[in-house]
Amino acid sequence: MVVNNSRRSKYGDKKVRYKIYALVGNTKLANSESPSEQNEISVAIVTALYEALSSKDVETVHRLLAPDLEWWFHGPPSHQYLMRLLTGVSSSSFVFAPISIVAFGPTVLAEGYDTKRAVSWVHAWTITDGVITHVKEYLNTSVTVKRFATAADEESPSSSPPYAEADTLTTTNCQSVWQSKVCGESVPGLVLALQMHML
C-alpha cells in the first residue's frame, strides 16, 4: 500500500510532498527505488513518526515501528525519554522536535534540542521494508557519522559480506558524512559507522 500526502510540514513553511510506504514483505518494490527516492521515503517515514509522537497518534506510531523495535541508548539513564514515551511508561513533557533529518540509505539521522532541559539528542533510525526496526539514541553526545567500505567492496560489490571484519576496513574509503551540530563541545563524542557497498 502506498499513501501519498501533500501538506505543510510543521518543521518548515515549504509545502512538503511525502510518501509513506507500507512495504512489509515486499522487498522487490522497496529495492526498485533509486537511492535518492529511498532517502526521501526514509525521511518521510521518520518525519511521520515524529509528527505522530507529537500529536499522540498511537495508531500511526504502531504502524511505523516494528513490534520488536531494537533500541540502543547512550546518555544519562535519567534521560531515556524516547523509550519511556514509546513504551507508555511516561507521558513526559519532553518534545522531540527535530531540527534536522537526513537519510543515508536505510539509516535516518534526526537531531534536536530541548531548551527546557538543555538536552541535545540524536536518533539514528534504521528502516527495513518501510518499517522502523532499530533506533540508536544519543543524549548530550556529539555524533559523527562515517561511511566506510570494505576491501571486498572495492573488488566486487556483489560478493561483499553483509558485515565488515575489522581487518578488512580500508581507511581510504572512510569519510565523514554528517556531524551533530546542536550539542556543545563539552560532551562526549561518538562515531557511528555506516557500511555502504560501493556500486
C-alpha positions as CSV (number, residue, x, y, z in Angstrom):
1,M,0.0,0.0,0.0
2,V,1.3,3.5,-0.8
3,V,-0.1,6.6,0.8
4,N,0.7,9.9,-0.9
5,N,0.2,13.1,1.1
6,S,0.8,16.7,0.3
7,R,0.7,19.2,3.2
8,R,2.6,21.8,5.2
9,S,5.2,20.4,7.5
10,K,5.4,21.7,11.0
11,Y,9.2,21.7,10.5
12,G,9.1,24.4,7.9
13,D,6.9,26.7,5.7
14,K,7.5,24.9,2.4
15,K,4.9,22.6,1.1
16,V,6.3,19.1,1.6
17,R,5.3,16.2,-0.5
18,Y,6.0,12.9,1.1
19,K,5.2,9.2,0.7
20,I,4.7,6.7,3.4
21,Y,5.4,3.2,2.0
22,A,4.0,0.2,3.8
23,L,6.2,-2.4,2.2
24,V,6.4,-5.1,4.8
25,G,7.4,-8.3,2.9
26,N,7.7,-6.5,-0.4
27,T,11.5,-6.0,-0.8
28,K,11.4,-6.1,-4.6
29,L,9.3,-2.9,-4.7
30,A,11.4,-1.3,-1.9
31,N,14.7,-2.1,-3.9
32,S,13.3,-0.7,-7.2
33,E,13.5,2.8,-5.9
34,S,16.6,5.0,-6.7
35,P,18.9,5.9,-3.8
36,S,17.6,9.4,-3.7
37,E,14.0,8.1,-3.7
38,Q,14.9,5.7,-0.9
39,N,16.3,8.6,1.1
40,E,13.2,10.7,0.5
41,I,11.0,7.8,1.6
42,S,13.1,7.1,4.7
43,V,13.0,10.8,5.8
44,A,9.2,10.8,5.2
45,I,8.7,7.8,7.4
46,V,10.8,9.3,10.3
47,T,9.1,12.7,9.9
48,A,5.7,11.0,10.1
49,L,6.9,9.2,13.3
50,Y,7.8,12.5,15.0
51,E,4.6,14.1,13.9
52,A,2.6,11.1,15.3
53,L,4.6,11.3,18.6
54,S,3.9,15.0,18.8
55,S,0.1,14.5,18.2
56,K,0.0,11.4,20.4
57,D,-1.3,9.4,17.3
58,V,-0.6,5.9,18.8
59,E,-2.1,4.1,15.8
60,T,0.4,5.7,13.4
61,V,3.3,5.1,15.8
62,H,2.4,1.4,15.9
63,R,2.2,1.2,12.1
64,L,5.6,2.9,11.6
65,L,7.5,0.9,14.3
66,A,8.3,-2.8,14.3
67,P,6.7,-4.6,17.2
68,D,10.2,-5.8,18.2
69,L,12.0,-2.5,17.8
70,E,15.6,-2.7,18.8
71,W,16.6,0.3,21.0
72,W,20.1,1.3,22.0
73,F,20.8,4.3,24.3
74,H,23.9,6.3,25.1
75,G,23.5,9.1,27.7
76,P,22.5,9.6,31.3
77,P,19.9,6.9,32.4
78,S,17.6,9.6,33.7
79,H,17.3,10.9,30.1
80,Q,15.7,7.9,28.5
81,Y,12.7,10.0,27.3
82,L,12.2,8.2,24.0
83,M,11.9,4.7,25.4
84,R,9.5,5.9,28.2
85,L,7.4,7.6,25.6
86,L,7.3,4.6,23.2
87,T,6.5,2.1,25.9
88,G,3.9,4.3,27.6
89,V,5.7,4.2,30.9
90,S,5.6,8.0,31.0
91,S,3.8,10.7,29.1
92,S,6.7,13.2,29.8
93,S,6.5,16.7,28.5
94,F,9.7,16.1,26.6
95,V,9.1,17.0,23.0
96,F,11.1,15.5,20.2
97,A,11.0,18.3,17.5
98,P,13.8,17.5,15.1
99,I,15.9,20.4,13.9
100,S,17.3,18.3,11.0
101,I,16.5,14.9,9.5
102,V,18.9,13.3,6.9
103,A,19.0,9.9,5.4
104,F,21.8,7.6,4.3
105,G,20.0,4.7,2.7
106,P,18.1,2.8,5.4
107,T,19.7,4.9,8.2
108,V,18.0,8.2,9.1
109,L,19.5,10.7,11.5
110,A,17.4,13.2,13.3
111,E,18.8,15.8,15.6
112,G,17.1,18.1,18.1
113,Y,17.5,20.2,21.2
114,D,15.2,20.5,24.2
115,T,15.7,24.1,25.5
116,K,13.6,23.5,28.7
117,R,16.1,20.8,29.9
118,A,19.2,21.9,27.9
119,V,19.4,18.5,26.3
120,S,20.7,17.8,22.8
121,W,19.7,14.5,21.1
122,V,20.4,12.5,18.0
123,H,18.4,9.5,16.9
124,A,19.7,7.0,14.3
125,W,16.8,5.1,12.9
126,T,17.1,2.0,10.7
127,I,14.3,1.3,8.2
128,T,13.6,-2.1,6.8
129,D,10.9,-2.7,4.2
130,G,9.1,0.5,5.1
131,V,9.1,-0.1,8.9
132,I,11.5,1.3,11.6
133,T,13.3,-1.7,13.1
134,H,16.2,-0.1,15.1
135,V,16.9,3.2,16.9
136,K,20.1,4.4,18.5
137,E,19.5,7.3,20.8
138,Y,22.3,9.6,21.9
139,L,21.7,12.3,24.6
140,N,24.1,15.1,25.2
141,T,26.6,13.3,23.0
142,S,28.3,14.6,19.8
143,V,27.8,12.1,17.0
144,T,29.9,11.9,13.8
145,V,28.7,9.6,11.0
146,K,31.4,8.0,8.9
147,R,30.7,6.0,5.8
148,F,33.2,3.2,5.1
149,A,33.7,0.4,2.6
150,T,35.4,-3.0,3.0
151,A,38.3,-4.2,0.8
152,A,35.8,-6.7,-0.7
153,D,33.6,-3.8,-1.7
154,E,36.3,-2.3,-3.8
155,E,36.9,-5.6,-5.6
156,S,33.4,-6.9,-6.1
157,P,30.3,-5.3,-4.6
158,S,28.2,-8.4,-5.3
159,S,30.5,-10.7,-3.3
160,S,30.9,-8.5,-0.2
161,P,29.7,-9.9,3.1
162,P,26.8,-8.3,5.0
163,Y,29.2,-7.2,7.7
164,A,32.7,-5.9,7.8
165,E,35.6,-7.7,9.6
166,A,37.8,-5.2,11.4
167,D,40.9,-6.2,9.5
168,T,39.2,-5.6,6.1
169,L,38.3,-2.0,6.6
170,T,40.0,0.5,4.4
171,T,40.8,3.9,5.8
172,T,40.9,5.5,2.4
173,N,37.2,4.9,2.0
174,C,36.2,6.2,5.4
175,Q,34.7,9.6,5.1
176,S,32.7,11.8,7.4
177,V,29.2,12.4,6.0
178,W,27.4,14.0,8.9
179,Q,28.1,15.5,12.4
180,S,25.7,16.7,15.1
181,K,25.6,20.5,15.5
182,V,23.4,21.3,18.5
183,C,25.4,19.9,21.3
184,G,28.2,21.8,23.0
185,E,31.9,20.9,22.8
186,S,32.0,19.7,26.4
187,V,30.1,16.5,25.7
188,P,31.5,13.1,24.8
189,G,31.8,12.3,21.1
190,L,31.0,9.1,19.3
191,V,31.4,7.8,15.8
192,L,28.6,6.0,14.1
193,A,30.0,3.9,11.2
194,L,27.7,3.0,8.3
195,Q,28.9,0.3,5.9
196,M,28.0,1.4,2.4
197,H,28.5,-1.0,-0.5
198,M,30.2,0.6,-3.5
199,L,28.1,0.4,-6.6
